[in-house]
Amino acid sequence: MTHQTSPRKIYFGVADRRQMFRLFDRHAQRPNRVEGDSDHLYAGEYFEIARAEHDYMLNILPPLWMRGEMFAMREFLTDRVTSIFYHLRIDGKVRYFHGYCDLTRARSPVEMRDAIVERESWPVRAMTHEERLEHIWSATYDEYRGYAGERWLPEFRGQRTVLVYGRRGGTTLKLLSELTEEEIQAKLPVHLRHLPERQAA
C-alpha cells in the first residue's frame, strides 16, 4: 500500500455531500482494516468542498478546536488522525477544503493549510501524475476498485487495483500504479484529460 503523509490532493473539482462522505473513507476496502496502523493512509489527504458542506460539518458536533480559518473534528478517524476543515482566501476567492492531519504533530494543520494554498495557487491549471492516479482512485466506485489479494504475487498484495476495459471488450484488474497513459486518459473525466502534467515538487 502507499505510505505517504505529506499533503496531497486526492480529488479534482468541488466534492458535493455524497462525494465528500465517500472521500472521507476511500480506503474502506483495504485488507486487514481492523488490524495495524492506518494513520499513514489518511494523513495528508485533502480535497475541496463547498461552503454548505463546510458549514454542515461545523454544526454536526462542537469542534475539538477552532483557529482562525480552520477547525478540527472532535471524532478521530484513527488514533491520531482527524478531519480539519479550512476556509481559505486563495487568489482573492474564499474556498473550502477538508484535510486529514495527524494531531500528534502540532504543526500538521498549519502545514496542510500552507500546502493547500501553495498547490491551489499554481498559475497554470495542471495535474501531477500522482494526482491523476489519486483522482481516478477517488472517483472509481467500490465495485470497480480494490486491493491485490491472494491471486497476486506476494510483492503486489495489498496494492490498489482498478478495473480496466480492454479494446476488444472485457475487463482486466490492474494495479493502479501501473496504468498506462492511455488507460489514465480513458479513466479521467473529459474536462481533466487534457490538463498539462506537472512534475511533483
Secondary structure, 3 states (H helix, E strand, C coil): CCCCCCCEEEEEEEECHHHHHHHHCCCCCCCCCCCCCCHHHHCCEEEEECHHHHHHHHHHCCCCEEECCEEEEEEECCCCEEEEEEEEEECCEEEEEEEEEECCCCCHHHHHHHHHHHHHCCCCCCECHHHHHHHHHHHCCHHHEEECCCCCCHHHCCCEEEEEECCCCCEEEEEHHHCCHHHHHHHCCHHHHCCCECCCC
